[in-house]
Amino acid sequence: MTDTPQRNRPLRVLAAMSGGVDSAVAAARAAEAGHDVTGVHLALSANPQSFRTGARGCCTIEDSRDARRAADVIGIPFYVWDLADRFREDVVEDFVAEYEAGRTPNPCLRCNEKIKFAALLDKALALGFDAVCTGHYAKIVTLPDGSRELHRASDMAKDQSYVLGVLDERQLAHALFPLGDTLTTKDEIRAEAERRGLAVAKKPDSHDICFIADGDTQGFLAQRLGRAEGDIVDESGAKVGTHEGAFGFTIGQRKGLRIGTPAADGKPRYVLDISPVDNTVTVGPAAALDVTGLTAIRPRWCGTAPTGPARYTAQLRAHGGETEVGAEPVDGELRVTFTDPVRGVAPGQAIVLYDGTRVVGSATIASTVRAADVARA
């Protein structure tokens, strides 16, 4: 295995360049810091035109060209690596399978785990590179003993540590995030790109799922899984509507239910449960969504794994806030209790634990404990 790089010496760095402004500025900063930088764009589709166009994604022919132009301006070598097969298997097929099973996946987190910091990093190390550099907003802190910790970005408004919570200690030892200490607005990052002569300075950010070309997730899933009419029922099991596929719903969803029968109390109803076995969606009041605890599987630790119960804060969505929890690893799983009930927690989502700004680790939610169920017990 390649030795852990020493950050106080020039490194051979592979900069993942999506074609956006953040990754371009990150590559430029790495080169400016004296590292020997090579740019690489990941071709993630066998047919790039099927992915989002118009500067909205990170996987198009247009994005590849933007990345190449940025590398030329920075003055670094540039390559395109074909990881389409890995991306299809590890991200797209996983996304479809999770929805088919009634769960709510996060494809960006899975891409970081399986593509950027597994397939890409492994290939980079095999080729003699010391580290992979990306445009993520997060910080790596090196401790006196040489070990690394992952922390939130200096600017909480841009922090992306949630989608990096799948990285283990080895991967952190070979990662660079040059934007993590940036206490500037996105406009200032764009201004820096413009000063550096990077044409992507004014390119819009991507917010949607890159492999769903038109942004219609439900239509994409229907095409892959087929439409299948089923019942929408209330908590008593009474039918209140129909749907064209349980995969088109997520826990906590309110809009788009198309329920003809109003609730008895006249208040909105939310998706409480999705049963792929009988293709049934259960709806009910917002209070029924309150979750007091959960069990999560496949924990991944950003450093030494916890050995007992402890208090943390947790983040449940990429753009969500923090909530106080108690958590404990038990028999390869993670058991979590919330200090205050939270809503909209769905199996398949990632929970990321924090100790202050430090990312402790992450796990995939498998099941939840509802406050209403506890009250009835």
N, C-alpha and C positions, 0 to 999 in steps of 0.2 A: 504493500500500500504506500502511496506517496506520503512523504513526511508532511506534518502540519506546517503550513507556511508561516514564516516570521513576518509580521506586518511592518516591521521597521526596515525591511530591505525591499528592493524592487522585486515584484512578482511577475510570473507569466500568467496573465489574466485572460480568460475567455469572457468577453462581454456579450451577454444575450441581448440582441437588439431587435425589438419588436417592430420597429418602424415608427414608434411614438416618441414624444419629446422627452419623457422621463428617462428611458433607457439610453437615448442618445446623449443626454447631459451626463448620465452616470458614466458612460464609456469615456466621454471627454474628460471628466474629472479624474478617472482612473489613469488615463494616459498622462494628464497634466501632473499627477502625483509621481510620475516617473516609472510607472509599471509598464511592462512590455505587453501591450494589449492587442488582442485579435478580436474582431467582431464576428458574430455569427447570428444569422437569422434562422429560426426554426420553421421549416415548411411542414405544417401540421395537417395539410389536406392533400389528398391525391388529385383533387380538382379545386385549386384555390379560388376559382371564380364562384364556387358554391358557398364560400364563406362570405362574411359581411364585406361590402365594398363601401367606397366613399369615406375612407378614413375613420370607420367606425369600429373596426376590429383590430386583430393583431395577426391575421393569418392570410392576408390577401396578397396577390401579386403586387398591388400598389404598395403595400406595407414593406414587402421585400425590397422594392426599388428605393423607397424612402430610407430604409436602413442602410442600403448600399451607398446612397448619396451622403448620408451622415458619416459613415466610415471614411469615405473619400475625403471629406472636409477635415475630419479629425486627423487623418493621415495614418490610419491603421489598416492592416490586412482585413479582408472580409470574405466570409464564406456563407453558403446556404447549406444547412444540414437537413436531410429528409428524415423526419421522425413521424411521418403520417401514420404508419402502421401502429406504432406504439401509442400515439395520441388517440387513434380510433378505438383501440382495445382498452386502454387504461382510463380514458376520460369520457369519450362519447358513449361507448357501449356500457360503461359503468353508470353513466348518467341515465340512460334509458332503463337499465335493469333496476336501478334504485326507484325510479318513478313507478315502474311496473309492480314493484313490491310494496308500494304505498308509502315510500319514504321520500324525503326532500334533500337531495344531494347539493353539494357546493362544487361545481366543476372547476372553478379557479383554484380552490384549495387542492383538489385532486391533481390538477396540472402542475402545481408547484411541487407536490410530493413525488409524483410519478415521472414527470417529464423534465422540468427545469433542474430539479435537485436529485434526480436519480439517473435517468437515461443521459441527460446532458452532462451532469457532473461526472458520472462514471466514465463517459467517453473523454471528457476533458482531462481527467487525471491519467487515463491510459495514454493520452497523447503528450503527457509531460507538463500540462498546465498546473499551476498551483491553486488557482481559485476561479470561481465563476462569479461574474459581476452582473447585477441586475439593477433596474431602476425602482425597486421597491423602497418604500419609506419605512424603514426599520433600522435599528442599531445593533451592532455586535460589540459587546464589551469584553475585552480580554482581561482576565483576572491575573494576579501575581503568579499563580502556579501555571499559567499558560492556557488554562481552560477558557472556553468562551460561553457567554450568555447572550441570549436574544432579548432585546428590550424594545419597547415602543419607540417610535420616532420622536424626535424632539418636538415636532409640531403634531399635536394630537389630531388636528383637523385632517391631516393627510396620512395618519398612521395606517400601515398595512400589515402589522404584525399578526393579525388574526389569520390571514391566509398563509402565513409562514410558520404557524404553530406546529406544523407537521415535521419540521426539520429536526433531526437529531444532532447530537454533539459533533459527530464526524462531519456532517454536512455543513454545520456552522463553521467548522474549522477551515473550510474551503469555500467560504462565501464572502462576498464584498457587497455592501449596500452604500454607495457613496452619497446618496441623498438623505440618509437617515438623520444626519445632524443638521439638516437644513431648516432654519427657522425663517422661512420666507413663504410668500404666497405663491400659488401656481402661476400667477402673472409674472412674478419675479423669475421663476424657473424658465418661463417662456422668453423673458427678456434676456436671460443668460444665454439661452439657445440662440437667440437672434444675434447677440454680441459675438458668439462663436461662429456665426455664419451658417447655422444649421437650418435648413429649409423647413424642418418639422416644427419650428417655433410656434406657428399658428395652427397646427393640426389639432382637430378636436380630440378630446379624450374618448376612450372606449369604455362603455358602461355595461353593455349587454353581453350575452353569451356568444362568444366568437363563432361557434360552429352552427348557430341558428341564424341563417342569412337574413331573414326578414323580421327577426325578433319575436316571432309567434311561437312560443314554447309549446303551447297546447297543440297547435297545428303540426309542429315537428313531431311530437310524441304520437299524435294520432296517425301520422303517416308511417311511423315505425311500428306502432303497436296495434293499429286498427281501431276504429270506433266501436264501442260496445255499450249499448244503452243499459243503464242500471237505475236503481232507485236512490233517491235522496230521502232520508228518514229523519224524524226527530228523535229525541232521547227515549221516548216511549216505544219507538219502532214503527210509528205510524208514517206512512208514505206522504211526503209533502211535495214531491217533484221528481223529475227524472234528469239524467245526464247522459252524455255520450262517451263516457270513459272516466273511471275513478282517477286515472293518472293525471287528469286535468285540474286536480285540486290539491291544495296544501293546507295543513293544519293552521287554523287561525284566519283563513281566507273569509272575507266578507262579501266582496264584490263578485258579480258574475255567477251567482248561484241560481238565478232564474227560478225562484220558488214562487209558485202561484198562490199557495195558501199562506196567509199572514200568521205570524206568531200570536199566541193567545194574549200576550202582554203588549203586542204592538211594537216590540223592540226588534232591532236587527238580529239576525242569526249568523252564526259563524260555523265554519267547518271544525268539528270536534274530532272526527275519526274517519279514516279511510280504510276500507276493507277490500283488498284486491281479490280475496278468495271468492266472495259473493258479489263483487263489483258494487258495493254499497257505500254511500257517503252519508255520515251522520252529522246533523247540524243541531245547534242549540245556542243558548245565551252566552254572552261574553264571559260571565263569571265561571262558566263550566270549563273554560280554558285555563284557569289558574293551576299552575304546576308548582308543587312543593319540593319535588326531588326527581332524580333521574338516575338511570344506569347507562353508562357509555362503554363502548367496546373499542378494541384496537388502540389503546393509549400509546402515544408517542411523546417522549420526554426530551425537552431541549436541554439536556444535561443529565445529571444524576436523578434517577427516579425517586419520588417520595416513598417513604417506607411506612408511613402511618397517617392518621387523620391530621388535617391542618386547615387553617382558614385561608381563603383566597378571595379574589374577585374573579368573575367569569364573564366572558363575552360569548354570545350565542349567535351572532350574525356579523357579517363583514362590516356593516355600518351601524351596528347596535351599540348601546351603552354597556357599562359594567354593572354587575350585581354581586352582592356578597354571598359567598357560599362556604359550606364546609365540604371537604372532599377527601376521599380515602381510596387508594388502590386496594382492591380485594379480588384475589384469584384471577388476575389478569384483566380485570375490569376496573372501571372507575365509578364509585358511588358518590353521588352529589346531593346535598340538601341545601335548598335556598333559604336564606334568612327571611326574605319576603317572597310571597308567591310571584311568579312571572307568567306571562301569557305567550301563546304562539310558539311553543317549543315543539318541534316536530322530529320524530325519528329520522335519522339520515343526516341531520344537521351536525356541525362540529361544535363542540364546546371547547373553548380555549381558556386555560387557567393562568392567572397573573398573580405575582407577588410584587406589589407595587408596579413598577414599569417592566419588571422581568417576566418573560414568557416562561411559564413552568412546563407547559406541554398541552397537548390536545387529545381529544378522543371523539369517536362518532357516537352520537346519541342512539341508543337502542330502544329504550322504553322510558316512560315518564310516570310519575305519581301525581295524580290529580287531587286537588284539595277536596273536590266534591266526593271523590271515591273514599278518601280518608274519613270524611264526615259521616258517610253512610255505613262505614265498617263498624 
